[in-house]
Amino acid sequence: MADASEIMTVPARRGRAQRLTKGQAIKIINVSGTQVCDTWAFNAEDLREFMSMEHMRPTLGTIFPRQGHHLITNRRRPILLFETDTSPGIHDTLIAACDDYRYGLLGCTTYHDNCTDNLAAGMRQIGLTPPETPSPLNLWMNIPVDPEGKTAWGEPVSKPGDYVVLRAEMDCIVALSACPQDILPINGANRQITDIQYQVLA
Ligand SMILES: [Zn+2]
């Protein structure tokens, strides 16, 4: 097998899912530098086990996962190793995936693309149905937390071409959504939604 697959695209506003065998890795590339990528991982043998932000945070002792951290499931086992991060390391573990209800609260009166539906659509493309929408690892999403615990909607601090590498610690499905949030500035001040690219590494 080659060391790396072809480069694949998560189109702007859409979702994709990728199988990884234990030991393989996925390189996720922020082409524009301003695009948030909601990221999930499910045990390939039992989708009811998945990467869980609320189980991971106490294990890591931080709300900011960094290079070298083991990302943990709801059964408290490592599913992905956060192997490489070329960006400044600002990612979010607090905010739920966007959904159509969220956009309704933001004033949308018609359907708005959203990460919850993108997870389901991406999994459906490979013949799977997620058991629920776990809280995602929001790569490059910048949610500053002040000393009083207040949160804000920041803009990504990553630069074009920044990437992370997540290595599978069990056979798993990784799902990605190029977040279509274009009302708040979490995908940059000009609210432009862009493609994410990814590659499977041996
Ligand atoms: Zn989203």
Boltz pocket constraint, residues with backbone or C-beta under 6 A from the ligand:
constraints:
  - pocket:
      binder: B
      contacts: [[A, 38], [A, 97], [A, 98], [A, 114], [A, 115], [A, 116], [A, 179], [A, 180], [A, 181]]
      max_distance: 6.0
